[in-house]
């Protein structure tokens, strides 16, 4: 592969924000009749890539998000890519798409990082290389059925905080009246485009009102917490006399099984000695003050502290009232969230031992010769 004729990146790594930036290359795999090719590194700018979804594929598209880090030892490793590979396989199987194998997924991730190794932000910058695998049908057809041809693309871009200020600024969240994210037995548990476009309009309207994140309740009863528009929900109970807490996160068929959430659960239980509860969480528990710290979690944000949740409720006469709940003091990031965040990020950066062998590969990824 010939690299693009571009200058080496000269970024203020910590001020990147969460936006796409052109890198050297992306990788494309193509499938026909259930068989994948070996993939090709392509140097055309991704947003002008020559392949397109020529099929009316009826939403047959799924994707993933994961990150690579330049660690304390100077080597580049990816956080839990096997878990993302397994999840995209689940998404593909549910949507009747030809899934990549775990080995193919890992091979593509390694190859695209090697081709863009200079875009991996330096250790200590607080930034990382975001990796976006995306797959969609490309067969030319108009009938409602599965495509027989697919493109599987992996592109990368360097990023820093998703929300400006990261862990330093708790955000306000809104539960919007008469707005749902997913049906109880629909596709909320898999990572497909339809689940996200369903929240674009409501998220836009919420942000105009000063709410960076939307929180959704279950669509059947609107009493149980599901997840935020782009992130899982979790809450911490107050610490007892020994500093022990409970990490509580929703259990539901219609929420995405976040790799970050699973990892935080393990950190909370195995490294911090806290209790972990994955169960149905009534919103009334938030109103009653059972949790003193609440956050959104996901690959892009890691942890976003939530300082206030406003709940729109429709009255019998059709009017809407807003019930406000302040979490903690509303402006300070809790000590539990800080400890949890630092525990996970220190593993990703190589600041502490990786007892779960999450960082892959063990010997790191080197630049393509």
DAGI-V880884 format. One record per backbone hydrogen bond with DSSP energy under -1.0 kcal/mol. CO is the residue of the C=O (numbers start at 1). NH is the residue of the N-H. If there is no record, write none. Layout:
CO:NH, CO:NH
//
This chain:
4:6, 11:13, 12:15, 13:16, 17:160, 26:42, 27:154, 28:40, 29:152, 30:37, 31:150, 32:35, 35:32, 40:28, 42:26, 45:48, 46:49, 52:54, 55:57, 57:60, 59:61, 60:137, 61:193, 62:135, 66:131, 67:79, 68:129, 69:77, 71:74, 75:71, 76:365, 77:69, 78:360, 80:84, 81:85, 82:86, 83:87, 84:88, 85:89, 86:90, 87:91, 88:92, 89:93, 90:94, 91:95, 92:97, 101:105, 102:106, 103:107, 104:108, 105:109, 106:110, 107:111, 108:112, 109:113, 110:114, 111:115, 114:117, 114:368, 116:119, 117:120, 122:125, 128:159, 129:68, 130:157, 131:66, 132:155, 133:64, 134:153, 135:62, 136:151, 141:56, 143:145, 148:33, 149:138, 150:31, 151:136, 152:29, 153:134, 154:27, 155:132, 157:130, 159:128, 163:166, 165:168, 166:169, 171:307, 171:308, 172:213, 173:310, 174:215, 175:312, 183:186, 187:190, 190:192, 191:63, 192:195, 193:196, 193:197, 194:198, 196:199, 199:203, 200:204, 201:205, 202:206, 203:207, 204:208, 206:211, 207:210, 213:174, 214:229, 216:226, 218:222, 223:283, 224:218, 227:216, 231:228, 232:297, 234:295, 235:248, 236:292, 236:293, 240:243, 244:240, 245:275, 246:237, 247:277, 248:235, 249:279, 256:258, 258:262, 259:263, 260:264, 261:265, 262:266, 263:267, 264:268, 265:269, 266:270, 267:271, 267:272, 268:274, 275:247, 277:249, 281:225, 282:285, 283:287, 284:288, 285:290, 286:289, 293:236, 294:306, 295:234, 296:304, 297:232, 298:302, 301:303, 304:296, 305:171, 307:327, 308:173, 309:325, 310:175, 311:323, 313:321, 315:318, 319:315, 321:313, 323:311, 325:309, 327:330, 334:338, 335:339, 336:340, 337:341, 338:342, 339:343, 340:344, 341:345, 342:346, 343:347, 344:348, 345:349, 346:351, 346:352, 349:72, 354:357, 358:80, 360:78, 361:364
//
